[in-house]
């Protein structure tokens, strides 16, 4: 109806003022659309044959794209898929747990189930909860058998960088140590809530590094021992002294359960922290725990990858290549169109991503790879979808994103 009224109005204007004026008026009215088309064309010209770009409206229909079916390295934007699969299988209110037993020999046993947020403050709370339940305890026995003995993550190395931290069923502080040196060069903790345990101090000295946060070991049993030393420290502060040693072991049927710690963080809160810090350790910790949850313990990388691949294939109907869950591996491959399907399903949870104004996003970086995906809300709060996969090192992702945002904003004017 409205279009007919406009056409009739144009006819009357043409009669009065002539066809030339009508053409000028039409160009003026179409200027925003022409400007948007021009911006999109200019933007697409900046996307090389190795890259991909896609922008879609709130209804999911693609507005413009280039190389949208090309399989690219997603880098850390893969975490959106990992988070989505975790929500699907566990639910947003899920909480990781850690169990504590005391056997007939008075040994205190700790069984981990992959909680990625067993940080110092949590170990303090656990010690506070356990201390009144203990009379004495001999050895502290660490059971991390819920995950396989060694988990090798494709793309991860053996560096001291935090993103190379090993994944274990029982851990502390992301299997990293944060220290600094005082005025005399002595190594001290950089966190008031975290002591320098004997193992952490020994490793920090051996590394010979300056102040910072580091992965101090790639030995899974040492990672579990660090968690045990923290627990012993906090129990001692509450008058419960370990009378034996800290050692590896297992919980056996019949061991009395003393306490079950249910994480103070829901899965939703855990994912928000994972996205905020783009934490590779957390992403793969969740992935391996998912594998154990769906396919039974011990948790393995292969089981976690199967959960992620099955979710992508059976629920999202995608054919993608998954090597691990954080995006650190270059063997991960999916297209911009695949990522659009992920983003559409993740849209109700977009507030978990990093927010900047009307933009909710996840970015990723590997050498020569820059990626960014997410949502740009219009003035009414409707989310537009964007995917930028730059697999060549020459393009400037910030300026490309600015062009995407401007094209959406101009299209709304």
C-alpha positions in Angstrom: 0.0 0.0 0.0 2.7 2.4 1.0 4.8 1.7 -2.1 1.7 2.5 -4.3 1.3 5.8 -2.5 4.9 6.7 -3.1 4.7 5.7 -6.8 1.6 7.9 -7.3 3.4 10.8 -5.5 6.4 10.4 -7.8 4.0 10.5 -10.9 2.4 13.7 -9.7 5.9 15.2 -9.1 7.0 14.2 -12.6 4.0 15.9 -14.2 4.6 19.1 -12.3 8.3 19.3 -12.3 9.5 17.0 -15.1 11.4 13.8 -15.3 14.8 15.3 -14.7 13.8 16.6 -11.3 12.3 13.2 -10.5 15.6 11.4 -11.3 17.5 13.8 -9.0 15.0 13.2 -6.2 15.2 9.4 -6.6 19.0 9.5 -6.4 18.8 11.6 -3.2 16.3 9.3 -1.6 18.3 6.2 -2.5 21.6 7.8 -1.3 21.7 5.8 2.1 21.3 2.5 0.2 23.9 3.5 -2.4 26.2 4.5 0.3 25.8 1.2 2.1 26.3 -0.8 -1.1 29.5 1.3 -1.8 30.8 0.6 1.7 30.2 -3.1 1.4 31.9 -3.2 -2.0 34.9 -1.4 -0.7 35.0 -3.6 2.3 34.8 -6.9 0.4 37.7 -5.7 -1.9 39.9 -5.7 1.2 39.2 -9.4 1.9 41.9 -11.6 0.3 41.4 -15.1 -1.1 42.7 -16.5 2.2 40.2 -14.6 4.3 36.5 -14.6 4.8 33.8 -12.2 5.9 30.1 -12.4 6.5 27.5 -10.0 7.8 23.9 -11.1 8.4 20.7 -9.4 9.6 18.8 -10.2 12.8 16.8 -12.8 10.9 20.0 -14.6 9.9 19.8 -13.7 6.2 23.2 -12.8 4.8 23.5 -9.1 3.9 26.9 -9.4 2.2 29.8 -11.9 2.3 33.0 -13.1 0.7 34.5 -16.5 0.8 31.8 -17.5 3.3 32.2 -21.2 2.6 36.0 -21.3 2.8 37.3 -23.3 5.7 39.4 -21.0 7.8 41.4 -21.2 11.1 39.0 -19.7 13.7 41.6 -19.2 16.4 40.0 -18.4 19.8 36.6 -17.7 18.3 36.2 -21.5 18.4 35.5 -21.0 22.2 32.0 -19.9 21.2 31.3 -23.3 19.9 32.9 -25.0 23.0 30.7 -22.8 25.3 27.6 -23.6 23.3 28.2 -27.4 23.5 28.8 -27.1 27.2 25.5 -25.2 27.7 23.7 -27.8 25.6 25.0 -30.8 27.6 25.4 -29.4 31.1 23.0 -26.4 31.3 23.9 -22.9 32.4 23.4 -23.7 36.1 25.8 -26.6 36.2 28.5 -26.5 38.8 31.7 -28.5 38.8 32.4 -30.5 42.0 35.4 -31.8 43.9 35.1 -34.5 46.5 37.0 -35.1 49.8 37.2 -38.5 51.6 39.0 -39.8 54.7 39.8 -43.4 54.7 40.4 -45.8 57.6 44.1 -44.9 57.8 43.1 -41.3 58.3 44.4 -40.2 54.9 42.6 -37.3 53.4 41.7 -37.9 49.8 40.9 -35.4 47.2 39.2 -36.4 43.9 39.1 -33.8 41.1 36.5 -33.7 38.3 38.1 -31.0 36.1 36.9 -27.8 37.8 38.8 -25.1 35.9 38.2 -22.4 38.6 40.0 -24.0 41.6 41.7 -20.8 42.4 43.4 -19.8 45.7 40.3 -18.2 47.2 38.3 -21.4 46.5 41.0 -23.6 48.2 40.7 -21.3 51.2 37.0 -21.8 51.3 37.4 -25.6 51.0 39.9 -25.7 53.8 37.5 -23.6 56.0 34.7 -26.1 55.2 36.8 -29.3 55.8 38.8 -28.3 58.9 35.9 -28.7 61.4 35.2 -32.2 59.9 38.7 -33.5 60.5 40.3 -34.6 63.8 43.7 -35.4 62.3 44.9 -36.6 58.9 48.0 -38.4 57.9 48.7 -38.2 54.1 47.0 -36.0 51.6 46.1 -38.3 48.7 45.5 -36.7 45.3 43.2 -38.5 42.9 43.2 -36.9 39.4 42.2 -40.0 37.5 39.0 -38.5 36.2 41.1 -37.3 33.3 43.6 -39.5 31.4 47.1 -39.4 32.7 48.5 -37.1 30.0 46.5 -34.8 27.7 48.4 -33.4 24.7 46.6 -30.4 23.2 47.3 -29.9 19.5 48.8 -26.4 19.1 50.0 -26.1 22.7 53.7 -26.2 23.4 56.0 -26.7 26.4 56.6 -23.1 27.0 56.1 -21.2 30.3 53.3 -19.1 28.8 50.0 -19.5 30.6 48.2 -20.6 27.4 50.4 -23.7 27.4 49.3 -24.8 30.9 48.5 -28.6 31.1 45.0 -29.9 31.7 44.3 -32.1 34.7 41.3 -33.2 36.7 42.8 -31.6 39.8 44.5 -28.3 39.5 45.0 -24.9 41.0 45.2 -21.3 39.6 45.0 -22.5 36.0 48.2 -24.6 36.6 50.2 -21.4 36.7 52.2 -19.5 39.4 52.2 -15.7 39.6 55.3 -14.3 41.4 57.5 -11.3 41.6 60.8 -10.3 43.1 61.3 -8.0 46.0 64.0 -5.4 46.3 66.6 -8.0 47.1 65.6 -10.2 44.2 63.9 -12.7 46.4 61.0 -14.6 44.8 57.6 -13.8 46.5 54.0 -14.3 45.5 52.5 -11.6 43.4 49.0 -12.4 44.9 48.2 -11.7 48.5 45.8 -14.6 48.6 48.3 -17.2 47.2 51.4 -18.4 49.1 54.5 -19.5 47.4 54.3 -23.2 48.1 57.5 -25.3 48.2 56.9 -26.7 44.7 56.0 -23.3 43.3 59.1 -21.7 44.8 61.3 -24.5 43.5 59.9 -24.2 40.0 60.1 -20.4 40.0 63.8 -20.5 41.0 64.6 -23.2 38.3 62.9 -21.1 35.6 65.1 -18.1 36.4 62.5 -15.7 35.0 61.5 -12.2 36.0 58.2 -11.3 37.6 55.0 -12.6 35.9 52.6 -15.5 35.6 54.0 -18.7 34.2 53.2 -22.3 33.5 55.6 -23.9 36.0 55.3 -27.5 34.9 54.0 -29.7 32.2 53.9 -32.7 34.5 50.3 -33.4 35.4 51.2 -34.9 38.8 53.2 -31.8 39.7 50.2 -29.7 38.8 48.0 -31.8 41.1 50.7 -31.6 43.9 50.6 -27.8 43.7 46.9 -27.9 44.4 47.6 -30.3 47.3 50.2 -27.9 48.8 47.8 -25.0 48.7 45.2 -27.1 50.5 47.7 -28.2 53.1 48.8 -24.6 53.7 45.2 -23.3 54.2 44.3 -26.3 56.5 47.4 -25.6 58.6 46.2 -22.0 59.1 43.1 -23.6 60.6 45.0 -25.9 62.9 44.9 -29.0 60.8 48.4 -30.2 60.1 49.3 -32.9 57.5 51.1 -35.5 59.6 52.3 -37.5 56.6 53.1 -36.6 53.0 51.4 -35.4 49.8 51.1 -38.2 47.3 49.1 -39.5 44.3 46.5 -42.1 44.9 42.9 -43.1 44.2 39.6 -43.0 46.0 38.3 -46.6 46.5 34.8 -47.9 47.2 34.1 -47.7 50.9 36.1 -44.5 51.5 33.8 -42.3 53.6 32.9 -39.0 51.9 33.8 -36.0 54.1 32.8 -33.1 52.0 31.7 -32.3 48.4 32.6 -28.9 47.1 30.2 -27.5 44.5 31.7 -24.7 42.6 30.7 -21.2 43.6 30.6 -20.5 39.9 27.9 -21.7 37.7 28.8 -22.9 34.2 27.4 -19.6 32.9 29.8 -17.6 35.2 32.6 -19.9 34.2 32.1 -19.3 30.5 31.9 -15.6 31.0 35.3 -15.7 32.7 36.6 -18.0 29.9 35.5 -15.5 27.3 36.7 -12.4 29.2 40.3 -13.7 29.5 40.2 -16.0 26.4 41.6 -18.7 28.6 42.8 -21.7 26.6 43.2 -23.8 29.8 39.6 -23.3 30.8 38.3 -24.0 27.3 40.0 -27.4 27.1 39.3 -28.2 30.7 35.6 -27.8 29.9 36.0 -29.8 26.7 37.7 -32.8 28.4 35.2 -32.7 31.3 32.4 -32.8 28.6 34.0 -35.8 27.1 33.9 -37.6 30.5 30.4 -36.5 31.2 29.0 -37.7 27.9 31.2 -40.8 27.2 32.3 -41.7 30.7 35.6 -41.3 32.5 38.5 -41.0 32.1 38.1 -37.7 30.2 40.3 -37.6 27.1 40.8 -35.1 24.4 39.4 -37.5 21.8 36.1 -37.9 23.8 35.8 -34.1 24.2 36.5 -33.5 20.5 33.8 -36.2 19.6 31.3 -34.3 21.8 32.0 -31.0 20.0 32.0 -32.6 16.6 28.8 -34.5 17.2 27.1 -31.4 18.5 28.2 -29.4 15.4 27.1 -32.2 13.1 23.9 -33.5 14.7 22.5 -30.3 16.2 23.9 -27.5 14.0 24.2 -29.7 10.8 27.8 -28.5 10.2 30.7 -30.3 8.7 33.7 -28.9 10.4 37.2 -30.0 11.6 37.9 -29.9 15.3 41.2 -30.7 17.0 40.6 -29.2 20.5 38.4 -26.7 22.2 40.3 -23.4 22.7 41.3 -22.5 19.1 45.0 -22.8 19.7 45.4 -25.4 17.0 45.6 -24.5 13.4 44.0 -27.9 12.6 40.6 -26.4 13.6 38.7 -25.4 10.5 35.3 -23.9 9.9 33.8 -21.4 7.5 32.2 -18.0 8.1 28.9 -19.6 7.2 29.5 -22.3 9.8 30.3 -19.7 12.4 27.0 -17.9 11.5 25.1 -21.0 12.5 27.0 -21.2 15.8 26.3 -17.5 16.5 22.6 -17.8 15.7 22.3 -20.7 18.2 24.5 -18.8 20.8 22.5 -15.5 20.4 20.5 -15.9 23.6 23.8 -16.1 25.5 25.6 -13.3 23.7 25.9 -11.3 27.0 28.5 -13.8 28.1 30.9 -12.4 25.5 33.1 -9.3 25.9 30.9 -6.2 25.4 31.9 -2.8 24.0 29.0 -0.5 23.6 26.5 -2.2 21.3 29.0 -4.9 20.3 29.3 -8.4 21.8 32.3 -10.2 20.4 35.0 -12.9 20.7 38.4 -12.3 19.0 41.2 -14.6 18.2 44.9 -14.3 17.3 47.5 -16.8 16.1 50.6 -15.9 14.1 49.3 -14.6 10.8 45.7 -15.2 11.9 43.3 -12.6 13.2 39.6 -13.3 13.8 36.6 -11.6 15.3 33.0 -12.8 15.5 29.9 -11.7 17.3 26.9 -9.3 17.3 26.3 -5.6 16.7 23.0 -4.4 18.1 21.0 -1.8 16.2 19.3 1.1 17.9 16.4 -1.1 18.8 18.6 -3.8 20.3 18.3 -6.3 17.4 21.5 -8.2 16.9 23.3 -8.2 13.5 25.8 -11.1 13.1 29.4 -10.6 11.8 32.2 -13.0 11.1 35.7 -11.8 10.2 38.3 -14.5 9.5 41.7 -13.1 8.4 44.1 -15.9 7.6 46.6 -13.6 6.0 48.7 -11.3 8.1 48.4 -8.2 6.0 44.9 -7.0 6.7 44.0 -4.7 9.6 41.1 -6.3 11.4 40.2 -3.2 13.5 39.6 -1.1 10.4 37.7 -3.9 8.7 35.5 -4.3 11.8 34.9 -0.5 11.9 33.8 -0.7 8.3 31.4 -3.5 9.1 29.9 -1.6 12.1 29.6 1.6 10.0 27.9 -0.2 7.2 25.3 -1.7 9.7 24.8 1.7 11.4 24.4 3.6 8.1 22.0 1.0 6.9 19.8 1.8 9.9 19.6 5.5 9.2 
